[in-house]
Protein backbone atom coordinates (compact mmCIF):
# COMPACT_ATOMS: atom_id res chain seq x y z
CA UNK A 1 0.00 0.00 0.00
CA UNK A 2 1.26 3.42 -0.93
CA UNK A 3 0.58 6.08 1.74
CA UNK A 4 0.77 9.72 0.70
CA UNK A 5 0.26 13.04 2.43
CA UNK A 6 -1.62 15.60 0.36
CA UNK A 7 -2.91 19.08 1.16
CA UNK A 8 -6.16 20.63 0.04
CA UNK A 9 -6.12 21.16 -3.74
CA UNK A 10 -3.33 18.64 -4.38
CA UNK A 11 -3.89 15.66 -6.63
CA UNK A 12 -2.93 12.03 -7.10
CA UNK A 13 -2.92 10.51 -10.58
CA UNK A 14 -3.56 6.78 -11.07
CA UNK A 15 -2.75 5.40 -14.48
CA UNK A 16 -3.53 7.62 -17.45
CA UNK A 17 -7.12 8.48 -16.69
CA UNK A 18 -7.90 8.58 -12.93
CA UNK A 19 -7.24 11.71 -10.88
CA UNK A 20 -7.97 12.05 -7.16
CA UNK A 21 -8.10 15.58 -5.74
CA UNK A 22 -8.19 16.55 -2.05
CA UNK A 23 -11.18 18.91 -2.10
CA UNK A 24 -11.43 19.70 1.61
CA UNK A 25 -10.22 18.57 5.01
CA UNK A 26 -12.27 19.13 8.16
CA UNK A 27 -11.14 17.58 11.43
CA UNK A 28 -10.58 13.88 10.78
CA UNK A 29 -12.64 13.90 7.57
CA UNK A 30 -11.22 14.32 4.09
CA UNK A 31 -13.37 15.12 1.04
CA UNK A 32 -11.96 13.67 -2.17
CA UNK A 33 -12.91 14.36 -5.76
CA UNK A 34 -12.38 11.50 -8.20
CA UNK A 35 -12.21 11.93 -11.96
CA UNK A 36 -12.46 8.68 -13.89
CA UNK A 37 -13.82 7.65 -17.29
CA UNK A 38 -17.35 6.19 -17.36
CA UNK A 39 -16.12 2.63 -17.85
CA UNK A 40 -14.12 2.71 -14.58
CA UNK A 41 -16.35 1.94 -11.58
CA UNK A 42 -15.68 4.16 -8.57
CA UNK A 43 -17.19 2.67 -5.41
CA UNK A 44 -16.90 3.34 -1.71
CA UNK A 45 -15.24 0.41 0.05
CA UNK A 46 -18.36 -0.72 1.91
CA UNK A 47 -20.41 -0.75 -1.32
CA UNK A 48 -17.76 -2.77 -3.17
CA UNK A 49 -17.63 -5.22 -0.25
CA UNK A 50 -21.43 -5.59 -0.21
CA UNK A 51 -21.53 -6.23 -3.97
CA UNK A 52 -18.74 -8.80 -3.68
CA UNK A 53 -20.58 -10.52 -0.82
CA UNK A 54 -23.82 -10.45 -2.86
CA UNK A 55 -22.10 -12.03 -5.88
CA UNK A 56 -20.53 -14.70 -3.66
CA UNK A 57 -23.93 -15.55 -2.12
CA UNK A 58 -25.60 -15.67 -5.54
CA UNK A 59 -22.91 -17.99 -6.91
CA UNK A 60 -23.25 -20.25 -3.87
CA UNK A 61 -27.06 -20.31 -4.24
CA UNK A 62 -26.81 -21.12 -7.94
CA UNK A 63 -24.36 -23.93 -7.23
CA UNK A 64 -26.54 -25.43 -4.50
CA UNK A 65 -29.65 -25.21 -6.73
CA UNK A 66 -27.95 -26.74 -9.76
CA UNK A 67 -29.85 -29.97 -10.50
CA UNK A 68 -27.00 -31.37 -12.56
CA UNK A 69 -24.81 -31.56 -9.47
CA UNK A 70 -27.32 -33.83 -7.70
CA UNK A 71 -26.91 -37.59 -7.86
CA UNK A 72 -29.40 -39.26 -10.22
CA UNK A 73 -31.41 -41.04 -7.48
CA UNK A 74 -31.94 -37.84 -5.50
CA UNK A 75 -33.04 -35.95 -8.62
CA UNK A 76 -35.54 -38.71 -9.50
CA UNK A 77 -36.90 -38.80 -5.93
CA UNK A 78 -37.47 -35.05 -5.97
CA UNK A 79 -39.19 -35.20 -9.34
CA UNK A 80 -41.49 -38.02 -8.19
CA UNK A 81 -42.42 -36.64 -4.76
CA UNK A 82 -44.76 -33.63 -4.63
CA UNK A 83 -43.68 -30.81 -2.36
CA UNK A 84 -46.12 -30.49 0.56
CA UNK A 85 -45.52 -28.10 3.44
CA UNK A 86 -46.00 -29.47 6.94
CA UNK A 87 -49.18 -28.50 8.81
CA UNK A 88 -48.83 -25.11 10.43
CA UNK A 89 -45.76 -24.12 8.42
CA UNK A 90 -45.67 -21.31 5.90
CA UNK A 91 -44.07 -21.52 2.49
CA UNK A 92 -42.16 -18.51 1.16
CA UNK A 93 -41.20 -18.13 -2.47
CA UNK A 94 -38.06 -16.13 -3.11
CA UNK A 95 -37.38 -14.47 -6.42
CA UNK A 96 -33.68 -14.72 -7.21
CA UNK A 97 -32.17 -11.83 -9.10
CA UNK A 98 -30.16 -8.70 -8.63
CA UNK A 99 -29.96 -7.12 -5.24
CA UNK A 100 -30.92 -3.47 -4.81
CA UNK A 101 -27.21 -2.56 -4.61
CA UNK A 102 -26.50 -4.29 -7.94
CA UNK A 103 -29.50 -2.54 -9.53
CA UNK A 104 -28.26 0.82 -8.27
CA UNK A 105 -24.76 0.18 -9.57
CA UNK A 106 -26.07 -1.01 -12.94
CA UNK A 107 -28.25 2.11 -13.29
CA UNK A 108 -25.34 4.37 -12.29
CA UNK A 109 -22.91 2.92 -14.85
CA UNK A 110 -25.32 3.10 -17.81
N, CA, C and O atoms as a MOPAC input file, in Angstrom:
PM7 MOZYME 1SCF
protein

 N      0.84300 1    -1.17000 1     0.00000 1
 C      0.00000 1     0.00000 1     0.00000 1
 C      0.89000 1     1.23500 1     0.00000 1
 O      1.84500 1     1.33700 1     0.77000 1
 N      0.56100 1     2.14600 1    -0.86000 1
 C      1.25800 1     3.42400 1    -0.92700 1
 C      0.51100 1     4.41900 1    -0.05000 1
 O     -0.69900 1     4.58500 1    -0.20600 1
 N      1.19800 1     5.08000 1     0.86200 1
 C      0.58100 1     6.07500 1     1.74100 1
 C      1.18900 1     7.42600 1     1.39900 1
 O      2.40800 1     7.59900 1     1.42500 1
 N      0.32000 1     8.38600 1     1.07800 1
 C      0.77200 1     9.72000 1     0.69600 1
 C      0.13200 1    10.76900 1     1.59000 1
 O     -0.96000 1    10.57000 1     2.12300 1
 N      0.82500 1    11.88300 1     1.74400 1
 C      0.25700 1    13.03800 1     2.42600 1
 C     -0.01500 1    14.09300 1     1.36700 1
 O      0.87600 1    14.45200 1     0.59700 1
 N     -1.22900 1    14.58200 1     1.32900 1
 C     -1.62100 1    15.59800 1     0.35800 1
 C     -2.34600 1    16.70500 1     1.09300 1
 O     -3.02600 1    16.45800 1     2.08900 1
 N     -2.20000 1    17.92500 1     0.60300 1
 C     -2.90600 1    19.07900 1     1.15500 1
 C     -4.10600 1    19.39000 1     0.26900 1
 O     -4.23600 1    18.87700 1    -0.84200 1
 N     -4.97300 1    20.24100 1     0.79200 1
 C     -6.15700 1    20.63400 1     0.03700 1
 C     -5.74800 1    21.20100 1    -1.32300 1
 O     -4.86200 1    22.05100 1    -1.41300 1
 N     -6.40900 1    20.71600 1    -2.37700 1
 C     -6.12200 1    21.15900 1    -3.73700 1
 C     -5.08700 1    20.31000 1    -4.46200 1
 O     -4.97700 1    20.39300 1    -5.68500 1
 N     -4.32800 1    19.49700 1    -3.74100 1
 C     -3.33100 1    18.64400 1    -4.37800 1
 C     -3.98500 1    17.38800 1    -4.93800 1
 O     -5.06500 1    16.98200 1    -4.50800 1
 N     -3.30100 1    16.78100 1    -5.91300 1
 C     -3.88800 1    15.65600 1    -6.63100 1
 C     -2.98500 1    14.42800 1    -6.59600 1
 O     -1.78900 1    14.49800 1    -6.31200 1
 N     -3.62100 1    13.30400 1    -6.89800 1
 C     -2.92800 1    12.03200 1    -7.09900 1
 C     -3.43000 1    11.48900 1    -8.42400 1
 O     -4.63700 1    11.45900 1    -8.65900 1
 N     -2.53000 1    11.06300 1    -9.28800 1
 C     -2.92000 1    10.50700 1   -10.58000 1
 C     -2.66000 1     9.00100 1   -10.56500 1
 O     -1.58000 1     8.54700 1   -10.18600 1
 N     -3.67600 1     8.23100 1   -10.98900 1
 C     -3.56400 1     6.77500 1   -11.06600 1
 C     -3.72300 1     6.37800 1   -12.52200 1
 O     -4.76300 1     6.62800 1   -13.13200 1
 N     -2.70800 1     5.76700 1   -13.06700 1
 C     -2.75500 1     5.39700 1   -14.48000 1
 C     -2.82700 1     6.64200 1   -15.34500 1
 O     -2.34800 1     7.70800 1   -14.95900 1
 N     -3.43500 1     6.49700 1   -16.52700 1
 C     -3.53200 1     7.62300 1   -17.45000 1
 C     -4.81500 1     8.42200 1   -17.28700 1
 O     -4.89800 1     9.55900 1   -17.75100 1
 N     -5.82900 1     7.83200 1   -16.62400 1
 C     -7.12300 1     8.48300 1   -16.68900 1
 C     -7.88700 1     8.60000 1   -15.36900 1
 O     -9.08800 1     8.87200 1   -15.39100 1
 N     -7.23600 1     8.40600 1   -14.22600 1
 C     -7.90100 1     8.57600 1   -12.93400 1
 C     -7.12600 1     9.62300 1   -12.13100 1
 O     -5.91800 1     9.50400 1   -11.92800 1
 N     -7.85300 1    10.65100 1   -11.67900 1
 C     -7.23700 1    11.71300 1   -10.87900 1
 C     -8.04200 1    11.87600 1    -9.59600 1
 O     -9.26400 1    12.02100 1    -9.63000 1
 N     -7.34000 1    11.84800 1    -8.46200 1
 C     -7.96800 1    12.04800 1    -7.16000 1
 C     -7.47900 1    13.38600 1    -6.62100 1
 O     -6.27600 1    13.63500 1    -6.54600 1
 N     -8.42700 1    14.24700 1    -6.24400 1
 C     -8.10400 1    15.57500 1    -5.74000 1
 C     -8.60400 1    15.70700 1    -4.30900 1
 O     -9.73600 1    15.32600 1    -4.00900 1
 N     -7.76000 1    16.24900 1    -3.41600 1
 C     -8.19400 1    16.54900 1    -2.05100 1
 C     -8.98900 1    17.84800 1    -2.14100 1
 O     -8.42100 1    18.91600 1    -2.36800 1
 N    -10.30500 1    17.75200 1    -1.96400 1
 C    -11.18000 1    18.91300 1    -2.09800 1
 C    -11.21800 1    19.71500 1    -0.80700 1
 O    -11.14900 1    20.94400 1    -0.82800 1
 N    -11.32900 1    19.00400 1     0.33200 1
 C    -11.42700 1    19.69900 1     1.60800 1
 C    -11.03900 1    18.76000 1     2.74200 1
 O    -11.25900 1    17.55200 1     2.66200 1
 N    -10.46700 1    19.31700 1     3.78400 1
 C    -10.22300 1    18.56800 1     5.01000 1
 C    -10.94000 1    19.30400 1     6.13800 1
 O    -10.93000 1    20.53300 1     6.20200 1
 N    -11.55900 1    18.53000 1     7.02300 1
 C    -12.27500 1    19.12600 1     8.15800 1
 C    -12.17300 1    18.15900 1     9.31900 1
 O    -12.82800 1    17.11700 1     9.31600 1
 N    -11.36200 1    18.48600 1    10.31100 1
 C    -11.14400 1    17.58200 1    11.43400 1
 C    -10.48100 1    16.30600 1    10.93800 1
 O     -9.41900 1    16.34900 1    10.31700 1
 N    -11.12000 1    15.16300 1    11.22000 1
 C    -10.58400 1    13.87900 1    10.77700 1
 C    -11.13100 1    13.45800 1     9.42300 1
 O    -10.74700 1    12.41200 1     8.90000 1
 N    -12.02200 1    14.25600 1     8.84800 1
 C    -12.64300 1    13.89800 1     7.56800 1
 C    -11.89600 1    14.55000 1     6.40200 1
 O    -11.39200 1    15.66700 1     6.50800 1
 N    -11.84400 1    13.83200 1     5.31200 1
 C    -11.22300 1    14.32400 1     4.09000 1
 C    -12.23700 1    14.16100 1     2.96500 1
 O    -12.80200 1    13.08000 1     2.80000 1
 N    -12.47500 1    15.20400 1     2.19700 1
 C    -13.37400 1    15.11600 1     1.04500 1
 C    -12.50600 1    15.00100 1    -0.20100 1
 O    -11.65100 1    15.84700 1    -0.46200 1
 N    -12.74500 1    13.93800 1    -0.96400 1
 C    -11.96200 1    13.66700 1    -2.16800 1
 C    -12.84100 1    13.82700 1    -3.40000 1
 O    -14.02600 1    13.49700 1    -3.37500 1
 N    -12.25900 1    14.32700 1    -4.46000 1
 C    -12.90700 1    14.35500 1    -5.76200 1
 C    -12.19600 1    13.34700 1    -6.65600 1
 O    -10.96700 1    13.30400 1    -6.69700 1
 N    -12.97100 1    12.54100 1    -7.36700 1
 C    -12.37900 1    11.49500 1    -8.20400 1
 C    -12.85200 1    11.67700 1    -9.63300 1
 O    -14.05200 1    11.66300 1    -9.90600 1
 N    -11.90600 1    11.84700 1   -10.54000 1
 C    -12.20800 1    11.93100 1   -11.96500 1
 C    -11.78600 1    10.61900 1   -12.60200 1
 O    -10.62400 1    10.22000 1   -12.52300 1
 N    -12.74800 1     9.94900 1   -13.23800 1
 C    -12.46100 1     8.67700 1   -13.89300 1
 C    -13.38500 1     8.55200 1   -15.09400 1
 O    -14.49100 1     9.09200 1   -15.08000 1
 N    -12.94600 1     7.84600 1   -16.13700 1
 C    -13.82400 1     7.65000 1   -17.28800 1
 C    -15.04400 1     6.80900 1   -16.90500 1
 O    -15.01200 1     6.09100 1   -15.90500 1
 N    -16.11300 1     6.89600 1   -17.69300 1
 C    -17.35500 1     6.19300 1   -17.35500 1
 C    -17.21000 1     4.67900 1   -17.21500 1
 O    -17.96400 1     4.05900 1   -16.46500 1
 N    -16.26500 1     4.07900 1   -17.91600 1
 C    -16.12400 1     2.62600 1   -17.85000 1
 C    -15.37400 1     2.14700 1   -16.60400 1
 O    -15.28000 1     0.94200 1   -16.37000 1
 N    -14.84300 1     3.06800 1   -15.80600 1
 C    -14.12100 1     2.70800 1   -14.58300 1
 C    -15.06300 1     2.88900 1   -13.39700 1
 O    -15.43200 1     4.01900 1   -13.07500 1
 N    -15.46300 1     1.78900 1   -12.73500 1
 C    -16.34700 1     1.94100 1   -11.58300 1
 C    -15.59700 1     2.56100 1   -10.41000 1
 O    -14.47100 1     2.17100 1   -10.10200 1
 N    -16.23600 1     3.52800 1    -9.76400 1
 C    -15.67800 1     4.15800 1    -8.57100 1
 C    -16.67700 1     3.90400 1    -7.45500 1
 O    -17.78100 1     4.45000 1    -7.46900 1
 N    -16.29200 1     3.07600 1    -6.48700 1
 C    -17.19100 1     2.67400 1    -5.41300 1
 C    -16.55700 1     2.93000 1    -4.06000 1
 O    -15.34400 1     2.80600 1    -3.89600 1
 N    -17.39300 1     3.29200 1    -3.08900 1
 C    -16.90500 1     3.33700 1    -1.71200 1
 C    -16.59600 1     1.90800 1    -1.29000 1
 O    -17.20500 1     0.96600 1    -1.79800 1
 N    -15.66900 1     1.74000 1    -0.37900 1
 C    -15.23800 1     0.40900 1     0.05000 1
 C    -16.36400 1    -0.46600 1     0.54800 1
 O    -16.42500 1    -1.64700 1     0.20800 1
 N    -17.27200 1     0.09900 1     1.36100 1
 C    -18.35700 1    -0.71900 1     1.91400 1
 C    -19.34000 1    -1.16300 1     0.83300 1
 O    -19.92900 1    -2.23800 1     0.95100 1
 N    -19.53100 1    -0.36400 1    -0.21400 1
 C    -20.40700 1    -0.74800 1    -1.32300 1
 C    -19.74700 1    -1.87000 1    -2.13000 1
 O    -20.40400 1    -2.85300 1    -2.47600 1
 N    -18.47400 1    -1.73100 1    -2.42500 1
 C    -17.76000 1    -2.77000 1    -3.16900 1
 C    -17.77500 1    -4.08700 1    -2.39600 1
 O    -17.93500 1    -5.15300 1    -2.99100 1
 N    -17.61000 1    -4.02000 1    -1.07900 1
 C    -17.62700 1    -5.22100 1    -0.25300 1
 C    -19.01100 1    -5.86900 1    -0.27000 1
 O    -19.12200 1    -7.09200 1    -0.35500 1
 N    -20.05900 1    -5.05900 1    -0.18900 1
 C    -21.42500 1    -5.58900 1    -0.21300 1
 C    -21.73500 1    -6.25100 1    -1.55000 1
 O    -22.37500 1    -7.30200 1    -1.58400 1
 N    -21.29400 1    -5.65500 1    -2.64100 1
 C    -21.52700 1    -6.23400 1    -3.96600 1
 C    -20.76700 1    -7.54600 1    -4.09700 1
 O    -21.30200 1    -8.52300 1    -4.62100 1
 N    -19.52900 1    -7.57500 1    -3.62900 1
 C    -18.73800 1    -8.79800 1    -3.68200 1
 C    -19.40300 1    -9.90400 1    -2.86400 1
 O    -19.47000 1   -11.05300 1    -3.29900 1
 N    -19.89600 1    -9.54400 1    -1.67000 1
 C    -20.58200 1   -10.51800 1    -0.82200 1
 C    -21.85000 1   -11.01400 1    -1.51800 1
 O    -22.15000 1   -12.20700 1    -1.48600 1
 N    -22.59600 1   -10.09700 1    -2.15000 1
 C    -23.82500 1   -10.45300 1    -2.85900 1
 C    -23.53200 1   -11.41400 1    -4.01200 1
 O    -24.25900 1   -12.38800 1    -4.20900 1
 N    -22.47300 1   -11.14400 1    -4.76900 1
 C    -22.10000 1   -12.02600 1    -5.88000 1
 C    -21.67900 1   -13.40300 1    -5.37100 1
 O    -21.99900 1   -14.42000 1    -5.98600 1
 N    -20.96300 1   -13.43500 1    -4.25000 1
 C    -20.52700 1   -14.70000 1    -3.65900 1
 C    -21.74600 1   -15.51600 1    -3.22900 1
 O    -21.81500 1   -16.71600 1    -3.49500 1
 N    -22.71000 1   -14.86400 1    -2.56400 1
 C    -23.93000 1   -15.54600 1    -2.12300 1
 C    -24.72500 1   -16.07000 1    -3.30800 1
 O    -25.22900 1   -17.19300 1    -3.27600 1
 N    -24.83800 1   -15.26100 1    -4.35100 1
 C    -25.59800 1   -15.67100 1    -5.53500 1
 C    -24.93800 1   -16.88100 1    -6.19800 1
 O    -25.62600 1   -17.81800 1    -6.60400 1
 N    -23.62600 1   -16.86500 1    -6.30700 1
 C    -22.90500 1   -17.99300 1    -6.90800 1
 C    -23.09100 1   -19.25100 1    -6.06300 1
 O    -23.26300 1   -20.34300 1    -6.60600 1
 N    -23.05800 1   -19.10500 1    -4.75400 1
 C    -23.24900 1   -20.25300 1    -3.86600 1
 C    -24.67700 1   -20.78400 1    -3.99100 1
 O    -24.88600 1   -21.99700 1    -4.01700 1
 N    -25.66700 1   -19.87700 1    -4.07000 1
 C    -27.06000 1   -20.30500 1    -4.23700 1
 C    -27.26400 1   -21.03000 1    -5.56400 1
 O    -27.94000 1   -22.05800 1    -5.62200 1
 N    -26.67400 1   -20.48600 1    -6.62700 1
 C    -26.81100 1   -21.11900 1    -7.93900 1
 C    -26.17600 1   -22.50600 1    -7.93600 1
 O    -26.71800 1   -23.44100 1    -8.52600 1
 N    -25.04500 1   -22.63800 1    -7.28200 1
 C    -24.36300 1   -23.92600 1    -7.22800 1
 C    -25.18400 1   -24.93000 1    -6.42600 1
 O    -25.28600 1   -26.09500 1    -6.81000 1
 N    -25.76800 1   -24.48700 1    -5.31700 1
 C    -26.54000 1   -25.42500 1    -4.49800 1
 C    -27.87600 1   -25.77200 1    -5.13800 1
 O    -28.46300 1   -26.80000 1    -4.79900 1
 N    -28.37500 1   -24.94200 1    -6.05700 1
 C    -29.64500 1   -25.21100 1    -6.72700 1
 C    -29.45400 1   -25.88300 1    -8.08600 1
 O    -30.43200 1   -26.14900 1    -8.78300 1
 N    -28.24300 1   -26.15200 1    -8.45900 1
 C    -27.95300 1   -26.74300 1    -9.76500 1
 C    -28.33300 1   -28.22000 1    -9.75700 1
 O    -27.68500 1   -29.02300 1    -9.08600 1
 N    -29.38000 1   -28.58300 1   -10.49800 1
 C    -29.85500 1   -29.96700 1   -10.50100 1
 C    -28.83100 1   -30.93700 1   -11.06700 1
 O    -28.81200 1   -32.10700 1   -10.68600 1
 N    -27.98900 1   -30.47100 1   -11.96100 1
 C    -27.00000 1   -31.36600 1   -12.56300 1
 C    -25.96600 1   -31.85500 1   -11.55800 1
 O    -25.32300 1   -32.88200 1   -11.77800 1
 N    -25.80200 1   -31.13200 1   -10.46100 1
 C    -24.81300 1   -31.55600 1    -9.47100 1
 C    -25.38600 1   -32.59300 1    -8.50800 1
 O    -24.64500 1   -33.16400 1    -7.70800 1
 N    -26.68800 1   -32.84300 1    -8.57400 1
 C    -27.31500 1   -33.82700 1    -7.70100 1
 C    -27.11800 1   -35.22600 1    -8.25100 1
 O    -27.10000 1   -35.41000 1    -9.46800 1
 N    -26.97100 1   -36.20500 1    -7.39500 1
 C    -26.91400 1   -37.59200 1    -7.86300 1
 C    -28.24500 1   -37.96000 1    -8.51200 1
 O    -29.28700 1   -37.41500 1    -8.14900 1
 N    -28.20900 1   -38.87500 1    -9.46100 1
 C    -29.39700 1   -39.25900 1   -10.21800 1
 C    -30.55600 1   -39.71500 1    -9.35800 1
 O    -31.69200 1   -39.33000 1    -9.63300 1
 N    -30.32600 1   -40.51900 1    -8.32600 1
 C    -31.40700 1   -41.03600 1    -7.48400 1
 C    -32.11200 1   -39.90700 1    -6.74000 1
 O    -33.33800 1   -39.90100 1    -6.63300 1
 N    -31.34300 1   -38.95700 1    -6.22900 1
 C    -31.94500 1   -37.84000 1    -5.50000 1
 C    -32.78200 1   -36.98400 1    -6.43800 1
 O    -33.86900 1   -36.54300 1    -6.06500 1
 N    -32.29600 1   -36.74500 1    -7.64700 1
 C    -33.04300 1   -35.95100 1    -8.62400 1
 C    -34.35500 1   -36.64300 1    -8.97700 1
 O    -35.39000 1   -35.98500 1    -9.07500 1
 N    -34.32700 1   -37.96200 1    -9.16900 1
 C    -35.54000 1   -38.71100 1    -9.49700 1
 C    -36.52000 1   -38.69600 1    -8.32500 1
 O    -37.72600 1   -38.56900 1    -8.53600 1
 N    -36.02800 1   -38.82300 1    -7.10900 1
 C    -36.90200 1   -38.80300 1    -5.93200 1
 C    -37.59400 1   -37.45600 1    -5.79700 1
 O    -38.78000 1   -37.40000 1    -5.47300 1
 N    -36.86900 1   -36.37200 1    -6.04100 1
 C    -37.46700 1   -35.04700 1    -5.96900 1
 C    -38.52200 1   -34.84700 1    -7.04700 1
 O    -39.56700 1   -34.24600 1    -6.79900 1
 N    -38.24600 1   -35.35100 1    -8.23800 1
 C    -39.19300 1   -35.20100 1    -9.33700 1
 C    -40.45900 1   -36.00100 1    -9.07400 1
 O    -41.54600 1   -35.57100 1    -9.46000 1
 N    -40.34200 1   -37.14900 1    -8.42900 1
 C    -41.49000 1   -38.01700 1    -8.19200 1
 C    -42.32300 1   -37.57000 1    -6.99300 1
 O    -43.53900 1   -37.76200 1    -6.99300 1
 N    -41.70700 1   -36.98800 1    -5.98600 1
 C    -42.42000 1   -36.63800 1    -4.75700 1
 C    -42.94200 1   -35.20900 1    -4.84300 1
 O    -42.16300 1   -34.29000 1    -5.09600 1
 N    -44.24200 1   -35.00000 1    -4.64000 1
 C    -44.76400 1   -33.63400 1    -4.63100 1
 C    -44.30000 1   -32.90700 1    -3.36900 1
 O    -44.10400 1   -33.52300 1    -2.32200 1
 N    -44.13000 1   -31.61700 1    -3.48100 1
 C    -43.68000 1   -30.80900 1    -2.35700 1
 C    -44.89700 1   -30.37400 1    -1.55300 1
 O    -45.74200 1   -29.63300 1    -2.05400 1
 N    -44.98900 1   -30.83400 1    -0.30600 1
 C    -46.11900 1   -30.48600 1     0.55900 1
 C    -45.56600 1   -29.89200 1     1.84600 1
 O    -44.77400 1   -30.53400 1     2.53700 1
 N    -45.97900 1   -28.66900 1     2.17200 1
 C    -45.52400 1   -28.09900 1     3.43900 1
 C    -46.17400 1   -28.80500 1     4.61300 1
 O    -47.29600 1   -29.30000 1     4.50500 1
 N    -45.46500 1   -28.85200 1     5.74400 1
 C    -46.00500 1   -29.47000 1     6.94200 1
 C    -47.13800 1   -28.61300 1     7.48500 1
 O    -47.18600 1   -27.40900 1     7.23400 1
 N    -48.04900 1   -29.23200 1     8.22900 1
 C    -49.17700 1   -28.50300 1     8.80600 1
 C    -48.65100 1   -27.40700 1     9.72800 1
 O    -47.75400 1   -27.63200 1    10.54000 1
 N    -49.22000 1   -26.23600 1     9.58700 1
 C    -48.83000 1   -25.11300 1    10.43200 1
 C    -47.61500 1   -24.35200 1     9.94700 1
 O    -47.28300 1   -23.31300 1    10.51700 1
 N    -46.93900 1   -24.83100 1     8.91200 1
 C    -45.76200 1   -24.11600 1     8.42300 1
 C    -46.18300 1   -23.18700 1     7.28500 1
 O    -47.23400 1   -23.37800 1     6.67300 1
 N    -45.37700 1   -22.20800 1     7.01600 1
 C    -45.66600 1   -21.31300 1     5.90400 1
 C    -44.59100 1   -21.50400 1     4.84200 1
 O    -43.43300 1   -21.77800 1     5.15600 1
 N    -44.98300 1   -21.35900 1     3.60700 1
 C    -44.06700 1   -21.52300 1     2.49000 1
 C    -43.79700 1   -20.14600 1     1.90700 1
 O    -44.73300 1   -19.40000 1     1.62300 1
 N    -42.53400 1   -19.80400 1     1.72700 1
 C    -42.15600 1   -18.51100 1     1.15900 1
 C    -41.44200 1   -18.75600 1    -0.15700 1
 O    -40.51000 1   -19.55700 1    -0.23600 1
 N    -41.88800 1   -18.05900 1    -1.18300 1
 C    -41.20200 1   -18.13400 1    -2.46900 1
 C    -40.26800 1   -16.94500 1    -2.56000 1
 O    -40.64700 1   -15.82300 1    -2.22400 1
 N    -39.06100 1   -17.18300 1    -3.01000 1
 C    -38.06200 1   -16.13400 1    -3.11400 1
 C    -37.69200 1   -15.97500 1    -4.57000 1
 O    -37.33400 1   -16.94300 1    -5.24100 1
 N    -37.78000 1   -14.75800 1    -5.05300 1
 C    -37.37700 1   -14.47400 1    -6.42400 1
 C    -35.88700 1   -14.16200 1    -6.41300 1
 O    -35.44700 1   -13.22200 1    -5.75100 1
 N    -35.11600 1   -14.95200 1    -7.14500 1
 C    -33.67700 1   -14.72400 1    -7.20600 1
 C    -33.39600 1   -13.72600 1    -8.31800 1
 O    -34.00800 1   -13.79900 1    -9.38400 1
 N    -32.51600 1   -12.83200 1    -8.09400 1
 C    -32.17300 1   -11.83300 1    -9.09700 1
 C    -31.15600 1   -10.88000 1    -8.53300 1
 O    -30.41600 1   -11.21600 1    -7.60700 1
 N    -31.12000 1    -9.69200 1    -9.09200 1
 C    -30.16100 1    -8.69800 1    -8.63200 1
 C    -30.60800 1    -8.08000 1    -7.32300 1
 O    -31.79900 1    -7.87100 1    -7.09000 1
 N    -29.65000 1    -7.79500 1    -6.48500 1
 C    -29.95700 1    -7.11500 1    -5.23900 1
 C    -30.15500 1    -5.63300 1    -5.53300 1
 O    -29.76700 1    -5.15600 1    -6.60000 1
 N    -30.75200 1    -4.90500 1    -4.60400 1
 C    -30.91900 1    -3.46800 1    -4.81400 1
 C    -29.59800 1    -2.74700 1    -5.05800 1
 O    -29.54800 1    -1.80100 1    -5.84300 1
 N    -28.51400 1    -3.19000 1    -4.38500 1
 C    -27.21000 1    -2.56000 1    -4.61400 1
 C    -26.73400 1    -2.78100 1    -6.04100 1
 O    -26.20900 1    -1.86300 1    -6.67000 1
 N    -26.91400 1    -4.00300 1    -6.56100 1
 C    -26.49700 1    -4.29400 1    -7.93700 1
 C    -27.32300 1    -3.47900 1    -8.92200 1
 O    -26.78900 1    -2.98600 1    -9.91500 1
 N    -28.63600 1    -3.32900 1    -8.65600 1
 C    -29.50200 1    -2.54500 1    -9.53500 1
 C    -29.04500 1    -1.08200 1    -9.55200 1
 O    -28.99100 1    -0.45200 1   -10.60800 1
 N    -28.71700 1    -0.55100 1    -8.36700 1
 C    -28.26000 1     0.82200 1    -8.27300 1
 C    -26.95600 1     1.02000 1    -9.02900 1
 O    -26.79800 1     2.00500 1    -9.75100 1
 N    -26.03200 1     0.10100 1    -8.86900 1
 C    -24.76100 1     0.18300 1    -9.56800 1
 C    -24.96400 1     0.09100 1   -11.07800 1
 O    -24.36200 1     0.85400 1   -11.83300 1
 N    -25.81200 1    -0.84400 1   -11.52300 1
 C    -26.06700 1    -1.01200 1   -12.94500 1
 C    -26.68600 1     0.25000 1   -13.53400 1
 O    -26.32600 1     0.65800 1   -14.63800 1
 N    -27.60600 1     0.86900 1   -12.81300 1
 C    -28.24500 1     2.10800 1   -13.28800 1
 C    -27.24700 1     3.25300 1   -13.32600 1
 O    -27.30700 1     4.10300 1   -14.21500 1
 N    -26.32500 1     3.28000 1   -12.36400 1
 C    -25.33700 1     4.36600 1   -12.29000 1
 C    -24.30100 1     4.27800 1   -13.41700 1
 O    -23.81600 1     5.30500 1   -13.89200 1
 N    -23.96400 1     3.07400 1   -13.84200 1
 C    -22.91100 1     2.91800 1   -14.85000 1
 C    -23.45100 1     2.96200 1   -16.27800 1
 O    -22.66900 1     2.93100 1   -17.22700 1
 N    -24.75800 1     3.03200 1   -16.44600 1
 C    -25.32100 1     3.10000 1   -17.80900 1
 C    -25.15600 1     4.44300 1   -18.41100 1
 O    -25.57300 1     4.66700 1   -19.54700 1

